[in-house]
Amino acid sequence: MMKRMAAGVLIIFAAALVLQGQRARRDYPVWEVRVLSPREVSPARHQQVDQWELDRAGDQGWELVSVAPHVFQNEERGPDGQKKVVTQVYPAYYFKRLKPAPER
């Protein structure tokens, strides 16, 4: 009876060690994501992404994945009290790169 119990505990302990080792191991790539979108420079006014920002992202190893329109709709009140809607469309840039593996 004691031998069976010791064998069962040993098997459970070995399985726990194997599972713990599996959880810590990562064989799939992990990606970092970065978005460069237009920024607001003053209320209801936006500025698109500068070329030097795109160049810097490329120099840092970021890969351009997508360019999509980024739409801003701002409601402003005119001098006569009427609301007018101003729509601005600028491109937003989406990047990815491999996340560095943690050192062990």
Gaussian input, Z-matrix of N, CA and C with variables (Angstrom, degrees):
# hf/3-21g

backbone

0 1
 N
 C     1     B1
 C     2     B2     1     A1
 N     3     B3     2     A2     1     D1
 C     4     B4     3     A3     2     D2
 C     5     B5     4     A4     3     D3
 N     6     B6     5     A5     4     D4
 C     7     B7     6     A6     5     D5
 C     8     B8     7     A7     6     D6
 N     9     B9     8     A8     7     D7
 C    10    B10     9     A9     8     D8
 C    11    B11    10    A10     9     D9
 N    12    B12    11    A11    10    D10
 C    13    B13    12    A12    11    D11
 C    14    B14    13    A13    12    D12
 N    15    B15    14    A14    13    D13
 C    16    B16    15    A15    14    D14
 C    17    B17    16    A16    15    D15
 N    18    B18    17    A17    16    D16
 C    19    B19    18    A18    17    D17
 C    20    B20    19    A19    18    D18
 N    21    B21    20    A20    19    D19
 C    22    B22    21    A21    20    D20
 C    23    B23    22    A22    21    D21
 N    24    B24    23    A23    22    D22
 C    25    B25    24    A24    23    D23
 C    26    B26    25    A25    24    D24
 N    27    B27    26    A26    25    D25
 C    28    B28    27    A27    26    D26
 C    29    B29    28    A28    27    D27
 N    30    B30    29    A29    28    D28
 C    31    B31    30    A30    29    D29
 C    32    B32    31    A31    30    D30
 N    33    B33    32    A32    31    D31
 C    34    B34    33    A33    32    D32
 C    35    B35    34    A34    33    D33
 N    36    B36    35    A35    34    D34
 C    37    B37    36    A36    35    D35
 C    38    B38    37    A37    36    D36
 N    39    B39    38    A38    37    D37
 C    40    B40    39    A39    38    D38
 C    41    B41    40    A40    39    D39
 N    42    B42    41    A41    40    D40
 C    43    B43    42    A42    41    D41
 C    44    B44    43    A43    42    D42
 N    45    B45    44    A44    43    D43
 C    46    B46    45    A45    44    D44
 C    47    B47    46    A46    45    D45
 N    48    B48    47    A47    46    D46
 C    49    B49    48    A48    47    D47
 C    50    B50    49    A49    48    D48
 N    51    B51    50    A50    49    D49
 C    52    B52    51    A51    50    D50
 C    53    B53    52    A52    51    D51
 N    54    B54    53    A53    52    D52
 C    55    B55    54    A54    53    D53
 C    56    B56    55    A55    54    D54
 N    57    B57    56    A56    55    D55
 C    58    B58    57    A57    56    D56
 C    59    B59    58    A58    57    D57
 N    60    B60    59    A59    58    D58
 C    61    B61    60    A60    59    D59
 C    62    B62    61    A61    60    D60
 N    63    B63    62    A62    61    D61
 C    64    B64    63    A63    62    D62
 C    65    B65    64    A64    63    D63
 N    66    B66    65    A65    64    D64
 C    67    B67    66    A66    65    D65
 C    68    B68    67    A67    66    D66
 N    69    B69    68    A68    67    D67
 C    70    B70    69    A69    68    D68
 C    71    B71    70    A70    69    D69
 N    72    B72    71    A71    70    D70
 C    73    B73    72    A72    71    D71
 C    74    B74    73    A73    72    D72
 N    75    B75    74    A74    73    D73
 C    76    B76    75    A75    74    D74
 C    77    B77    76    A76    75    D75
 N    78    B78    77    A77    76    D76
 C    79    B79    78    A78    77    D77
 C    80    B80    79    A79    78    D78
 N    81    B81    80    A80    79    D79
 C    82    B82    81    A81    80    D80
 C    83    B83    82    A82    81    D81
 N    84    B84    83    A83    82    D82
 C    85    B85    84    A84    83    D83
 C    86    B86    85    A85    84    D84
 N    87    B87    86    A86    85    D85
 C    88    B88    87    A87    86    D86
 C    89    B89    88    A88    87    D87
 N    90    B90    89    A89    88    D88
 C    91    B91    90    A90    89    D89
 C    92    B92    91    A91    90    D90
 N    93    B93    92    A92    91    D91
 C    94    B94    93    A93    92    D92
 C    95    B95    94    A94    93    D93
 N    96    B96    95    A95    94    D94
 C    97    B97    96    A96    95    D95
 C    98    B98    97    A97    96    D96
 N    99    B99    98    A98    97    D97
 C   100   B100    99    A99    98    D98
 C   101   B101   100   A100    99    D99
 N   102   B102   101   A101   100   D100
 C   103   B103   102   A102   101   D101
 C   104   B104   103   A103   102   D102
 N   105   B105   104   A104   103   D103
 C   106   B106   105   A105   104   D104
 C   107   B107   106   A106   105   D105
 N   108   B108   107   A107   106   D106
 C   109   B109   108   A108   107   D107
 C   110   B110   109   A109   108   D108
 N   111   B111   110   A110   109   D109
 C   112   B112   111   A111   110   D110
 C   113   B113   112   A112   111   D111
 N   114   B114   113   A113   112   D112
 C   115   B115   114   A114   113   D113
 C   116   B116   115   A115   114   D114
 N   117   B117   116   A116   115   D115
 C   118   B118   117   A117   116   D116
 C   119   B119   118   A118   117   D117
 N   120   B120   119   A119   118   D118
 C   121   B121   120   A120   119   D119
 C   122   B122   121   A121   120   D120
 N   123   B123   122   A122   121   D121
 C   124   B124   123   A123   122   D122
 C   125   B125   124   A124   123   D123
 N   126   B126   125   A125   124   D124
 C   127   B127   126   A126   125   D125
 C   128   B128   127   A127   126   D126
 N   129   B129   128   A128   127   D127
 C   130   B130   129   A129   128   D128
 C   131   B131   130   A130   129   D129
 N   132   B132   131   A131   130   D130
 C   133   B133   132   A132   131   D131
 C   134   B134   133   A133   132   D132
 N   135   B135   134   A134   133   D133
 C   136   B136   135   A135   134   D134
 C   137   B137   136   A136   135   D135
 N   138   B138   137   A137   136   D136
 C   139   B139   138   A138   137   D137
 C   140   B140   139   A139   138   D138
 N   141   B141   140   A140   139   D139
 C   142   B142   141   A141   140   D140
 C   143   B143   142   A142   141   D141
 N   144   B144   143   A143   142   D142
 C   145   B145   144   A144   143   D143
 C   146   B146   145   A145   144   D144
 N   147   B147   146   A146   145   D145
 C   148   B148   147   A147   146   D146
 C   149   B149   148   A148   147   D147
 N   150   B150   149   A149   148   D148
 C   151   B151   150   A150   149   D149
 C   152   B152   151   A151   150   D150
 N   153   B153   152   A152   151   D151
 C   154   B154   153   A153   152   D152
 C   155   B155   154   A154   153   D153
 N   156   B156   155   A155   154   D154
 C   157   B157   156   A156   155   D155
 C   158   B158   157   A157   156   D156
 N   159   B159   158   A158   157   D157
 C   160   B160   159   A159   158   D158
 C   161   B161   160   A160   159   D159
 N   162   B162   161   A161   160   D160
 C   163   B163   162   A162   161   D161
 C   164   B164   163   A163   162   D162
 N   165   B165   164   A164   163   D163
 C   166   B166   165   A165   164   D164
 C   167   B167   166   A166   165   D165
 N   168   B168   167   A167   166   D166
 C   169   B169   168   A168   167   D167
 C   170   B170   169   A169   168   D168
 N   171   B171   170   A170   169   D169
 C   172   B172   171   A171   170   D170
 C   173   B173   172   A172   171   D171
 N   174   B174   173   A173   172   D172
 C   175   B175   174   A174   173   D173
 C   176   B176   175   A175   174   D174
 N   177   B177   176   A176   175   D175
 C   178   B178   177   A177   176   D176
 C   179   B179   178   A178   177   D177
 N   180   B180   179   A179   178   D178
 C   181   B181   180   A180   179   D179
 C   182   B182   181   A181   180   D180
 N   183   B183   182   A182   181   D181
 C   184   B184   183   A183   182   D182
 C   185   B185   184   A184   183   D183
 N   186   B186   185   A185   184   D184
 C   187   B187   186   A186   185   D185
 C   188   B188   187   A187   186   D186
 N   189   B189   188   A188   187   D187
 C   190   B190   189   A189   188   D188
 C   191   B191   190   A190   189   D189
 N   192   B192   191   A191   190   D190
 C   193   B193   192   A192   191   D191
 C   194   B194   193   A193   192   D192
 N   195   B195   194   A194   193   D193
 C   196   B196   195   A195   194   D194
 C   197   B197   196   A196   195   D195
 N   198   B198   197   A197   196   D196
 C   199   B199   198   A198   197   D197
 C   200   B200   199   A199   198   D198
 N   201   B201   200   A200   199   D199
 C   202   B202   201   A201   200   D200
 C   203   B203   202   A202   201   D201
 N   204   B204   203   A203   202   D202
 C   205   B205   204   A204   203   D203
 C   206   B206   205   A205   204   D204
 N   207   B207   206   A206   205   D205
 C   208   B208   207   A207   206   D206
 C   209   B209   208   A208   207   D207
 N   210   B210   209   A209   208   D208
 C   211   B211   210   A210   209   D209
 C   212   B212   211   A211   210   D210
 N   213   B213   212   A212   211   D211
 C   214   B214   213   A213   212   D212
 C   215   B215   214   A214   213   D213
 N   216   B216   215   A215   214   D214
 C   217   B217   216   A216   215   D215
 C   218   B218   217   A217   216   D216
 N   219   B219   218   A218   217   D217
 C   220   B220   219   A219   218   D218
 C   221   B221   220   A220   219   D219
 N   222   B222   221   A221   220   D220
 C   223   B223   222   A222   221   D221
 C   224   B224   223   A223   222   D222
 N   225   B225   224   A224   223   D223
 C   226   B226   225   A225   224   D224
 C   227   B227   226   A226   225   D225
 N   228   B228   227   A227   226   D226
 C   229   B229   228   A228   227   D227
 C   230   B230   229   A229   228   D228
 N   231   B231   230   A230   229   D229
 C   232   B232   231   A231   230   D230
 C   233   B233   232   A232   231   D231
 N   234   B234   233   A233   232   D232
 C   235   B235   234   A234   233   D233
 C   236   B236   235   A235   234   D234
 N   237   B237   236   A236   235   D235
 C   238   B238   237   A237   236   D236
 C   239   B239   238   A238   237   D237
 N   240   B240   239   A239   238   D238
 C   241   B241   240   A240   239   D239
 C   242   B242   241   A241   240   D240
 N   243   B243   242   A242   241   D241
 C   244   B244   243   A243   242   D242
 C   245   B245   244   A244   243   D243
 N   246   B246   245   A245   244   D244
 C   247   B247   246   A246   245   D245
 C   248   B248   247   A247   246   D246
 N   249   B249   248   A248   247   D247
 C   250   B250   249   A249   248   D248
 C   251   B251   250   A250   249   D249
 N   252   B252   251   A251   250   D250
 C   253   B253   252   A252   251   D251
 C   254   B254   253   A253   252   D252
 N   255   B255   254   A254   253   D253
 C   256   B256   255   A255   254   D254
 C   257   B257   256   A256   255   D255
 N   258   B258   257   A257   256   D256
 C   259   B259   258   A258   257   D257
 C   260   B260   259   A259   258   D258
 N   261   B261   260   A260   259   D259
 C   262   B262   261   A261   260   D260
 C   263   B263   262   A262   261   D261
 N   264   B264   263   A263   262   D262
 C   265   B265   264   A264   263   D263
 C   266   B266   265   A265   264   D264
 N   267   B267   266   A266   265   D265
 C   268   B268   267   A267   266   D266
 C   269   B269   268   A268   267   D267
 N   270   B270   269   A269   268   D268
 C   271   B271   270   A270   269   D269
 C   272   B272   271   A271   270   D270
 N   273   B273   272   A272   271   D271
 C   274   B274   273   A273   272   D272
 C   275   B275   274   A274   273   D273
 N   276   B276   275   A275   274   D274
 C   277   B277   276   A276   275   D275
 C   278   B278   277   A277   276   D276
 N   279   B279   278   A278   277   D277
 C   280   B280   279   A279   278   D278
 C   281   B281   280   A280   279   D279
 N   282   B282   281   A281   280   D280
 C   283   B283   282   A282   281   D281
 C   284   B284   283   A283   282   D282
 N   285   B285   284   A284   283   D283
 C   286   B286   285   A285   284   D284
 C   287   B287   286   A286   285   D285
 N   288   B288   287   A287   286   D286
 C   289   B289   288   A288   287   D287
 C   290   B290   289   A289   288   D288
 N   291   B291   290   A290   289   D289
 C   292   B292   291   A291   290   D290
 C   293   B293   292   A292   291   D291
 N   294   B294   293   A293   292   D292
 C   295   B295   294   A294   293   D293
 C   296   B296   295   A295   294   D294
 N   297   B297   296   A296   295   D295
 C   298   B298   297   A297   296   D296
 C   299   B299   298   A298   297   D297
 N   300   B300   299   A299   298   D298
 C   301   B301   300   A300   299   D299
 C   302   B302   301   A301   300   D300
 N   303   B303   302   A302   301   D301
 C   304   B304   303   A303   302   D302
 C   305   B305   304   A304   303   D303
 N   306   B306   305   A305   304   D304
 C   307   B307   306   A306   305   D305
 C   308   B308   307   A307   306   D306
 N   309   B309   308   A308   307   D307
 C   310   B310   309   A309   308   D308
 C   311   B311   310   A310   309   D309

   B1=1.4433
   B2=1.5305
   B3=1.3095
   B4=1.4608
   B5=1.5324
   B6=1.3446
   B7=1.4600
   B8=1.5236
   B9=1.3382
   B10=1.4668
   B11=1.5247
   B12=1.2994
   B13=1.4609
   B14=1.5249
   B15=1.2997
   B16=1.4602
   B17=1.5274
   B18=1.3216
   B19=1.4636
   B20=1.5293
   B21=1.3226
   B22=1.4673
   B23=1.5172
   B24=1.3154
   B25=1.4630
   B26=1.5210
   B27=1.3314
   B28=1.4575
   B29=1.5240
   B30=1.3341
   B31=1.4670
   B32=1.5245
   B33=1.3137
   B34=1.4693
   B35=1.5227
   B36=1.3222
   B37=1.4635
   B38=1.5390
   B39=1.3140
   B40=1.4682
   B41=1.5348
   B42=1.3189
   B43=1.4627
   B44=1.5347
   B45=1.3133
   B46=1.4675
   B47=1.5260
   B48=1.3205
   B49=1.4636
   B50=1.5259
   B51=1.3206
   B52=1.4663
   B53=1.5233
   B54=1.3220
   B55=1.4648
   B56=1.5254
   B57=1.2911
   B58=1.4658
   B59=1.5286
   B60=1.3052
   B61=1.4586
   B62=1.5177
   B63=1.3071
   B64=1.4621
   B65=1.5236
   B66=1.3076
   B67=1.4509
   B68=1.5252
   B69=1.3066
   B70=1.4566
   B71=1.5340
   B72=1.3075
   B73=1.4570
   B74=1.5239
   B75=1.3261
   B76=1.4661
   B77=1.5070
   B78=1.3157
   B79=1.4591
   B80=1.5237
   B81=1.2991
   B82=1.4524
   B83=1.5265
   B84=1.3263
   B85=1.4717
   B86=1.5323
   B87=1.3055
   B88=1.4574
   B89=1.5267
   B90=1.3155
   B91=1.4575
   B92=1.5146
   B93=1.3230
   B94=1.4571
   B95=1.5214
   B96=1.3069
   B97=1.4600
   B98=1.5225
   B99=1.3123
   B100=1.4718
   B101=1.5239
   B102=1.3209
   B103=1.4587
   B104=1.5208
   B105=1.3125
   B106=1.4563
   B107=1.5238
   B108=1.3181
   B109=1.4589
   B110=1.5209
   B111=1.3228
   B112=1.4613
   B113=1.5240
   B114=1.3046
   B115=1.4691
   B116=1.5228
   B117=1.3052
   B118=1.4597
   B119=1.5248
   B120=1.3237
   B121=1.4676
   B122=1.5269
   B123=1.3017
   B124=1.4584
   B125=1.5224
   B126=1.3181
   B127=1.4677
   B128=1.5334
   B129=1.3156
   B130=1.4645
   B131=1.5261
   B132=1.3252
   B133=1.4685
   B134=1.5227
   B135=1.3056
   B136=1.4626
   B137=1.5193
   B138=1.3207
   B139=1.4644
   B140=1.5205
   B141=1.3291
   B142=1.4575
   B143=1.5217
   B144=1.3193
   B145=1.4639
   B146=1.5229
   B147=1.3295
   B148=1.4616
   B149=1.5237
   B150=1.3269
   B151=1.4622
   B152=1.5261
   B153=1.3236
   B154=1.4669
   B155=1.5312
   B156=1.3434
   B157=1.4653
   B158=1.5322
   B159=1.3254
   B160=1.4624
   B161=1.5307
   B162=1.3385
   B163=1.4684
   B164=1.5255
   B165=1.3215
   B166=1.4626
   B167=1.5295
   B168=1.3377
   B169=1.4678
   B170=1.5356
   B171=1.3298
   B172=1.4648
   B173=1.5160
   B174=1.3249
   B175=1.4685
   B176=1.5284
   B177=1.3257
   B178=1.4683
   B179=1.5263
   B180=1.3394
   B181=1.4618
   B182=1.5140
   B183=1.3230
   B184=1.4601
   B185=1.5228
   B186=1.3269
   B187=1.4606
   B188=1.5283
   B189=1.3320
   B190=1.4575
   B191=1.5285
   B192=1.3327
   B193=1.4544
   B194=1.5172
   B195=1.3399
   B196=1.4496
   B197=1.5225
   B198=1.3113
   B199=1.4589
   B200=1.5182
   B201=1.3247
   B202=1.4630
   B203=1.5173
   B204=1.3258
   B205=1.4599
   B206=1.5236
   B207=1.3011
   B208=1.4672
   B209=1.5254
   B210=1.3148
   B211=1.4604
   B212=1.5163
   B213=1.3290
   B214=1.4548
   B215=1.5250
   B216=1.3028
   B217=1.4603
   B218=1.5213
   B219=1.3070
   B220=1.4541
   B221=1.5183
   B222=1.2976
   B223=1.4542
   B224=1.5200
   B225=1.3007
   B226=1.4595
   B227=1.5236
   B228=1.2888
   B229=1.4630
   B230=1.5214
   B231=1.3247
   B232=1.4583
   B233=1.5230
   B234=1.3242
   B235=1.4593
   B236=1.5328
   B237=1.3248
   B238=1.4616
   B239=1.5265
   B240=1.3298
   B241=1.4594
   B242=1.5155
   B243=1.3075
   B244=1.4643
   B245=1.5293
   B246=1.3193
   B247=1.4633
   B248=1.5186
   B249=1.2959
   B250=1.4591
   B251=1.5269
   B252=1.2989
   B253=1.4617
   B254=1.5192
   B255=1.3129
   B256=1.4617
   B257=1.5212
   B258=1.3142
   B259=1.4565
   B260=1.5197
   B261=1.3260
   B262=1.4593
   B263=1.5255
   B264=1.3167
   B265=1.4614
   B266=1.5235
   B267=1.3219
   B268=1.4640
   B269=1.5277
   B270=1.3305
   B271=1.4654
   B272=1.5313
   B273=1.3448
   B274=1.4631
   B275=1.5270
   B276=1.3221
   B277=1.4656
   B278=1.5221
   B279=1.3221
   B280=1.4624
   B281=1.5205
   B282=1.3316
   B283=1.4604
   B284=1.5191
   B285=1.3319
   B286=1.4631
   B287=1.5301
   B288=1.3350
   B289=1.4702
   B290=1.5172
   B291=1.3243
   B292=1.4584
   B293=1.5191
   B294=1.3108
   B295=1.4604
   B296=1.5208
   B297=1.3256
   B298=1.4687
   B299=1.5205
   B300=1.3229
   B301=1.4509
   B302=1.5215
   B303=1.3252
   B304=1.4718
   B305=1.5268
   B306=1.2942
   B307=1.4704
   B308=1.5164
   B309=1.3207
   B310=1.4762
   B311=1.4881
   A1=110.00
   A2=116.52
   A3=122.14
   A4=110.66
   A5=116.56
   A6=120.36
   A7=110.86
   A8=116.85
   A9=120.47
   A10=110.81
   A11=115.44
   A12=119.40
   A13=110.47
   A14=118.09
   A15=121.80
   A16=110.14
   A17=117.47
   A18=121.01
   A19=109.96
   A20=118.07
   A21=121.78
   A22=111.88
   A23=117.07
   A24=121.36
   A25=109.94
   A26=116.67
   A27=120.90
   A28=111.46
   A29=117.28
   A30=121.26
   A31=110.23
   A32=117.55
   A33=120.95
   A34=110.57
   A35=116.94
   A36=121.24
   A37=110.93
   A38=117.75
   A39=121.54
   A40=110.65
   A41=116.77
   A42=120.04
   A43=110.38
   A44=116.95
   A45=120.41
   A46=110.71
   A47=117.61
   A48=121.00
   A49=111.39
   A50=117.06
   A51=120.70
   A52=110.27
   A53=116.91
   A54=120.39
   A55=111.60
   A56=117.50
   A57=120.93
   A58=110.30
   A59=117.17
   A60=121.28
   A61=111.95
   A62=117.26
   A63=120.91
   A64=111.16
   A65=117.62
   A66=121.51
   A67=111.79
   A68=118.11
   A69=121.94
   A70=112.13
   A71=117.71
   A72=121.67
   A73=110.80
   A74=116.75
   A75=122.39
   A76=108.98
   A77=116.51
   A78=120.15
   A79=112.60
   A80=118.26
   A81=121.32
   A82=109.81
   A83=117.77
   A84=119.28
   A85=111.20
   A86=114.95
   A87=121.52
   A88=106.89
   A89=116.12
   A90=121.75
   A91=111.39
   A92=115.27
   A93=122.23
   A94=106.53
   A95=117.09
   A96=121.74
   A97=108.65
   A98=115.66
   A99=121.29
   A100=108.52
   A101=116.19
   A102=121.74
   A103=108.62
   A104=116.35
   A105=121.59
   A106=106.47
   A107=115.73
   A108=120.03
   A109=109.56
   A110=117.32
   A111=120.61
   A112=110.54
   A113=115.95
   A114=119.91
   A115=110.73
   A116=114.21
   A117=120.33
   A118=108.74
   A119=117.35
   A120=121.70
   A121=111.38
   A122=117.13
   A123=122.78
   A124=106.24
   A125=119.03
   A126=118.83
   A127=111.85
   A128=115.26
   A129=124.66
   A130=113.96
   A131=118.75
   A132=121.71
   A133=108.04
   A134=115.05
   A135=121.03
   A136=110.37
   A137=114.51
   A138=121.30
   A139=107.95
   A140=115.66
   A141=117.72
   A142=110.97
   A143=115.20
   A144=122.74
   A145=108.95
   A146=116.12
   A147=121.08
   A148=111.08
   A149=115.68
   A150=121.21
   A151=111.27
   A152=117.84
   A153=119.80
   A154=111.21
   A155=118.50
   A156=120.96
   A157=110.56
   A158=116.25
   A159=120.12
   A160=111.01
   A161=115.93
   A162=120.20
   A163=111.06
   A164=116.54
   A165=120.84
   A166=110.86
   A167=116.85
   A168=119.99
   A169=110.08
   A170=116.94
   A171=120.17
   A172=112.16
   A173=117.19
   A174=121.02
   A175=111.95
   A176=117.04
   A177=121.53
   A178=112.45
   A179=116.83
   A180=120.08
   A181=114.71
   A182=118.45
   A183=121.12
   A184=109.24
   A185=116.78
   A186=123.30
   A187=108.53
   A188=116.29
   A189=120.74
   A190=109.51
   A191=116.15
   A192=121.60
   A193=111.17
   A194=116.56
   A195=119.35
   A196=110.80
   A197=114.91
   A198=122.31
   A199=105.56
   A200=116.64
   A201=120.72
   A202=109.48
   A203=116.61
   A204=118.64
   A205=111.29
   A206=115.19
   A207=122.68
   A208=105.76
   A209=116.83
   A210=121.67
   A211=110.23
   A212=115.49
   A213=121.83
   A214=108.14
   A215=116.63
   A216=120.39
   A217=107.04
   A218=115.95
   A219=121.95
   A220=109.16
   A221=115.31
   A222=119.74
   A223=107.94
   A224=116.24
   A225=121.26
   A226=108.52
   A227=116.03
   A228=120.84
   A229=107.90
   A230=114.45
   A231=119.80
   A232=110.90
   A233=117.16
   A234=120.89
   A235=113.20
   A236=116.56
   A237=119.62
   A238=112.19
   A239=118.00
   A240=122.02
   A241=114.01
   A242=118.02
   A243=122.13
   A244=109.71
   A245=114.89
   A246=119.25
   A247=108.42
   A248=115.37
   A249=118.24
   A250=107.43
   A251=116.41
   A252=121.66
   A253=108.05
   A254=114.86
   A255=121.09
   A256=107.17
   A257=116.69
   A258=121.28
   A259=108.81
   A260=115.12
   A261=121.53
   A262=107.82
   A263=116.28
   A264=121.15
   A265=108.60
   A266=115.59
   A267=122.62
   A268=107.74
   A269=117.58
   A270=118.68
   A271=111.27
   A272=115.24
   A273=122.99
   A274=106.58
   A275=116.96
   A276=122.66
   A277=109.59
   A278=116.93
   A279=122.99
   A280=108.71
   A281=115.86
   A282=122.47
   A283=110.54
   A284=115.66
   A285=121.75
   A286=108.26
   A287=115.12
   A288=121.37
   A289=107.91
   A290=114.89
   A291=119.88
   A292=109.82
   A293=115.22
   A294=120.25
   A295=107.91
   A296=118.18
   A297=119.56
   A298=110.96
   A299=116.42
   A300=121.13
   A301=110.29
   A302=117.28
   A303=118.94
   A304=110.52
   A305=115.31
   A306=119.64
   A307=109.40
   A308=114.85
   A309=119.67
   A310=110.67
   D1=-43.59
   D2=-179.16
   D3=-64.79
   D4=-37.55
   D5=179.51
   D6=-66.16
   D7=-39.99
   D8=178.26
   D9=-63.72
   D10=-43.22
   D11=-179.10
   D12=-65.87
   D13=-41.72
   D14=178.51
   D15=-65.24
   D16=-39.43
   D17=178.61
   D18=-66.36
   D19=-40.69
   D20=178.24
   D21=-63.62
   D22=-44.11
   D23=178.47
   D24=-63.90
   D25=-41.36
   D26=178.95
   D27=-62.60
   D28=-42.29
   D29=179.18
   D30=-65.14
   D31=-43.74
   D32=178.74
   D33=-63.21
   D34=-42.22
   D35=179.16
   D36=-63.83
   D37=-42.48
   D38=178.93
   D39=-65.49
   D40=-41.26
   D41=178.57
   D42=-64.07
   D43=-39.63
   D44=178.77
   D45=-63.54
   D46=-40.70
   D47=177.99
   D48=-64.51
   D49=-42.00
   D50=179.47
   D51=-64.30
   D52=-44.58
   D53=179.49
   D54=-64.96
   D55=-38.58
   D56=178.18
   D57=-63.29
   D58=-40.70
   D59=177.76
   D60=-66.57
   D61=-35.77
   D62=178.30
   D63=-66.10
   D64=-39.62
   D65=-177.28
   D66=-65.97
   D67=-34.09
   D68=-176.67
   D69=-79.54
   D70=-21.48
   D71=-176.40
   D72=-85.56
   D73=132.21
   D74=178.50
   D75=-125.16
   D76=115.00
   D77=179.60
   D78=-106.77
   D79=-1.91
   D80=-178.00
   D81=-102.90
   D82=151.81
   D83=-178.69
   D84=-73.07
   D85=144.40
   D86=176.65
   D87=-115.23
   D88=127.97
   D89=-174.60
   D90=-104.82
   D91=143.39
   D92=167.90
   D93=-97.79
   D94=146.79
   D95=-179.25
   D96=-123.89
   D97=141.99
   D98=179.42
   D99=-139.46
   D100=139.76
   D101=178.90
   D102=-122.46
   D103=127.89
   D104=171.89
   D105=-107.52
   D106=110.34
   D107=-177.83
   D108=-121.31
   D109=161.55
   D110=179.44
   D111=-58.76
   D112=148.71
   D113=-179.16
   D114=-115.48
   D115=152.90
   D116=179.76
   D117=-84.42
   D118=121.66
   D119=-178.61
   D120=-96.87
   D121=-25.24
   D122=173.23
   D123=-158.04
   D124=166.90
   D125=-177.96
   D126=-54.53
   D127=126.06
   D128=178.70
   D129=67.14
   D130=15.29
   D131=176.19
   D132=-128.60
   D133=131.61
   D134=-177.58
   D135=-124.97
   D136=158.22
   D137=179.21
   D138=-127.22
   D139=135.79
   D140=-179.18
   D141=-75.47
   D142=167.73
   D143=-178.22
   D144=-64.88
   D145=133.72
   D146=179.63
   D147=-76.67
   D148=153.33
   D149=-179.95
   D150=-62.42
   D151=-36.67
   D152=-178.72
   D153=-65.40
   D154=-28.73
   D155=176.68
   D156=-68.72
   D157=-39.23
   D158=177.37
   D159=-67.07
   D160=-41.11
   D161=178.00
   D162=-62.92
   D163=-42.45
   D164=-179.41
   D165=-64.13
   D166=-40.61
   D167=178.40
   D168=-61.77
   D169=-42.02
   D170=177.58
   D171=-64.29
   D172=-39.60
   D173=178.68
   D174=-65.60
   D175=-27.89
   D176=-179.09
   D177=-86.29
   D178=3.38
   D179=175.87
   D180=94.22
   D181=9.87
   D182=178.30
   D183=-79.90
   D184=136.52
   D185=178.95
   D186=-103.39
   D187=126.76
   D188=178.97
   D189=-70.21
   D190=124.55
   D191=-177.38
   D192=-104.41
   D193=-40.06
   D194=-175.01
   D195=-156.95
   D196=151.98
   D197=170.81
   D198=-125.22
   D199=125.13
   D200=-177.16
   D201=-133.75
   D202=150.50
   D203=177.57
   D204=-69.57
   D205=135.65
   D206=177.30
   D207=-111.66
   D208=113.37
   D209=-172.82
   D210=-103.00
   D211=131.08
   D212=174.54
   D213=-113.97
   D214=130.79
   D215=172.11
   D216=-119.48
   D217=119.27
   D218=-178.90
   D219=-116.28
   D220=132.47
   D221=175.41
   D222=-96.31
   D223=125.63
   D224=178.37
   D225=-121.99
   D226=152.71
   D227=174.12
   D228=-101.33
   D229=124.68
   D230=178.07
   D231=-79.27
   D232=176.81
   D233=-179.08
   D234=-61.62
   D235=-25.11
   D236=-179.65
   D237=-90.64
   D238=6.80
   D239=178.74
   D240=85.86
   D241=-5.10
   D242=179.57
   D243=-76.22
   D244=142.41
   D245=175.15
   D246=-83.39
   D247=131.00
   D248=171.08
   D249=-120.89
   D250=143.15
   D251=-178.26
   D252=-103.45
   D253=124.50
   D254=178.12
   D255=-106.47
   D256=123.95
   D257=179.00
   D258=-110.07
   D259=129.32
   D260=177.49
   D261=-124.58
   D262=137.83
   D263=179.11
   D264=-125.36
   D265=123.91
   D266=177.19
   D267=-131.96
   D268=154.44
   D269=177.33
   D270=-76.80
   D271=144.11
   D272=171.26
   D273=-114.31
   D274=140.61
   D275=-173.98
   D276=-112.36
   D277=130.19
   D278=-178.45
   D279=-113.10
   D280=128.63
   D281=-176.98
   D282=-123.92
   D283=159.76
   D284=172.08
   D285=-143.76
   D286=157.52
   D287=170.41
   D288=-157.97
   D289=157.85
   D290=178.61
   D291=-66.85
   D292=133.71
   D293=176.59
   D294=-76.64
   D295=134.60
   D296=179.68
   D297=-61.68
   D298=140.76
   D299=178.69
   D300=-68.37
   D301=139.41
   D302=177.69
   D303=-68.00
   D304=142.72
   D305=179.78
   D306=-80.24
   D307=143.12
   D308=-177.91
   D309=-106.03

